[in-house]
Amino acid sequence: MSCEKNGRKFSDAARRNGIGGQVSRYLNTLGSWSTYRDIGSAEEIPERITQVTGAYFGIKGLIEGILA
């Protein structure tokens, strides 16, 4: 394989697995209907977003501390 081809593979993997990839997957999760299918009203959406964000990024304690 050429250096250019290896460089492209590395760059693609970094995008997929790096911060950009995490943000993309997170936004896809927030935009998915299945994220909200079991809530009872629109007023519950902010709480669900907080739950999803905490679970996705593993920052539950940080979020709870800010909202408290």
N, C-alpha and C positions, 0 to 999 in steps of 0.2 A: 504494500500500500504506500501511496505517496504521503509525504508530510502534509500536503494540503488536505487530502482526504481524511487523514487522522485528525487534523486540526478541526475540520468541520464536524466530525463525529463528536469530538470532545466538546465543542461549542454547543452543539445541539443537546447533548446530555446535560450540560451545565444549565442551560435554559429550562429544560424539563425538570431537573431535580433541584434547582436553586430557588432563590426567592421568587423569581418571576413565575416559575412553575407552581410553587406553593400558592401564590396569590391567585393565579388562574384557576387552580382547582378549588380554592376557597370561594371565589366568586361564582363558579359553576354550582357549588353546593348551595350557596345563598339563593341562587336563581332557580333552583330545582323545586318543583311543586311538592315533591315528597318531603322536603324540609318542613313544610307548613301544613301538611294534610290532616294532622290530628289536633290543630288548635281550634278553639271554639269561636274566636272573634278577632277582628282586626287589632284590637287593643293588645292582644297577646303577641303580636309580631315583634316588637322591640325586645321583649324578654326572650323570645326564641332566637333572635339574632345574637343576643348576648350568650345564650347557651351554646349555640353552634360555634361562635367565635372562640369561646373558652375551650370547648372540646377539641376544636380543630387545631388550635395553636398551643394547647396545653397551658393556658394562662388564666385558668378559672379564678385562682386566688387574686390575681392582679385585677381582673375585671370586677370581682365582687368588692374589692377594696375601693375602687374608684366609684362604684355606684352606691356604696354604703353611706 
